[in-house]
Amino acid sequence: MIEYINATDFTNCQRLFHGRGHAYKNLSHVNVDWLSPVILITLYQAVDEDWLLTQAKALQALVSGCQSVQVQRRYQKFAPTQVLLGEEIESTIVTEQGLSYHIELGKAQNSGLFLDMANGRSWVYRHATDKNVLNLFAYTCAFSVAAIAGGASQVVNIDLSKASLSKGRENHQLNKLAKKEGKRVVFEGVDIFKSNSRIKKYGQYDLLICDPPSFQKGSVNIERDYAKIIRRIPQWMKVGAKLMLCLNSPDLDEQFLKDEVARECPDCVFDERIANPEVFKEAHSGKGLKVLLFTYQPVTC
C-alpha cells in the first residue's frame, strides 16, 4: 500500500491513499488519511494484523511530523478506533488551504471534515465575495468557513444536527471568523424538508451549497428527496445565482443529478463539474463524489 502514496507536502490535511475507489487490486477496503499529527487508517473489512502493523510503521516513517497512527474499523459495530503506534490523540486541529478545522478521532464514524470535498471548498472560497450563501446539510460548516474567509456577506447553515452545528461554530471561532468585518453567520438546527419558511427568511441567496448524505434512516433518502430541494430553488435563489449540488452515493451517477435538475427546475443551466482531488481515483466512473455547478437563469418573457 505504501508504494502508492505520492504525497510530499504534509502541510495540509489530505487523503494519502484511497483504496475505496477500487483502483488498486486487493486494497479496496483501505483508506489512509493525514490529519496532522495523526495518520488514520480506515478499514472496511478485517485484515492480517501483522500486515497492518507493518503498514503503520511504514506510514509513520513517511511523515516526520506523525505522532500517532490509528486504525478505525468500519466493519465493526460503532466503527471503533484504536491506536497502533504513538500517542493517544483524540482531537486535533488540521489545516487546509490556510484554514483550520477541529477533528475528533474515535468519537464518531466521521472525523468532522470530508477530505474529498477540498476542491469544492476551494471553489467556494474563490467565488463567495459579497455573496449571501445558503449551506444545506452544513454538518460542521466547513463550507461556511471557506465562504466567510472568502468574503461572503452572509452564510446560513442548515442542518438537523445541532451538535454538528455547534462544531461549526467552533470552526468559525477557530479561524476568528465569527464576527469578521460584520459578516453574518447563521446556524439553524432544523429539518430542511420541514422548514422552508425558516430558510426563506434569510434569502434570497446568491450561492447555494447542497451536500446531502446519501441516506440517513428516518430523515434523508437522497434518491427520493433531492427533487424536493431542487424544486425550491426558485423560492430561495436570486436570478443568476450559482448552485453547487453534490452527490455522494456510489449507486447514483452524475446523470441522475442532471436529470433531477432538468425535471424539477429547468431554469438551472449546467456549468461544469468540479474535479475531485487527484488522490481520489475511481476504477469505475460515477462511483465517487460528484460536485456539479449550475446557474439559476430563468427565461424572461
C-alpha positions, 0 to 999 in steps of 0.5 A: 500500500505504501508504494502508492502514496505520492504525497510530499507536502504534509502541510495540509490535511489530505487523503494519502491513499484511497483504496475505496475507489477500487483502483488498486487490486486487493486494497479496496477496503483501505483508506489512509488519511493525514490529519496532522499529527495523526495518520488514520487508517480506515478499514472496511473489512478485517485484515492480517494484523501483522500486515497492518502493523507493518503498514503503520510503521511504514506510514509513520516513517513517511511523515516526520511530523506523525505522532500517532497512527490509528486504525478505525474499523468500519466493519465493526459495530460503532466503527471503533478506533484504536491506536497502533503506534504513538500517542493517544490523540483524540482531537486535533486541529488540521489545516487546509488551504490556510484554514483550520478545522477541529477533528475528533478521532474515535468519537464518531464514524466521521472525523468532522471534515470530508477530505474529498470535498477540498476542491469544492471548498476551494471553489467556494472560497474563490467565488463567495465575495459579497455573496449571501450563501445558503449551506444545506446539510452544513454538518460542521460548516466547513463550507461556511468557513471557506465562504466567510474567509472568502468574503461572503456577506452572509452564510446560513447553515442548515442542518438537523444536527445541532451538535454538528452545528455547534462544531461549526461554530467552533470552526468559525471561532477557530479561524476568528471568523465569527464576527469578521468585518460584520459578516453574518453567520447563521446556524439553524438546527432544523429539518430542511424538508420541514422548514422552508419558511425558516430558510426563506427568511434569510434569502434570497441567496446568491450561492447555494451549497447542497451536500446531502448524505446519501441516506440517513434512516428516518430523515434523508433518502437522497434518491427520493428527496433531492427533487424536493430541494431542487424544486425550491430553488426558485423560492430561495435563489436570486436570478443568476445565482450559482448552485453547487449540488453534490452527490455522494452515493456510489449507486447514483451517477452524475446523470441522475443529478442532471436529470433531477435538475432538468425535471424539477427546475429547468431554469438551472443551466449546467456549468461544469463539474468540479474535479475531485482531488487527484488522490481520489481515483475511481476504477469505475466512473460515477462511483465517487463524489460528484460536485456539479455547478449550475446557474439559476437563469430563468427565461424572461418573457 
